Amino acid sequence: MNIRTAISATAGLATVESRQQAAWSPGDYATVGTTLQIVGE
């Protein structure tokens, strides 16, 4: 892996992380967790 590839991969990872944070940040995890618990039981 050369430096250009490493920088590109790092930039791509940062983009993915910011998109994931934007998608997951407004979530209501208490409701999701309760639903998953009920279904799991």
Secondary structure, 3 states (H helix, E strand, C coil): CCHHHHHHHHHHHHHHHHHHHHHHCCCCHHHHHHHHHHHHC
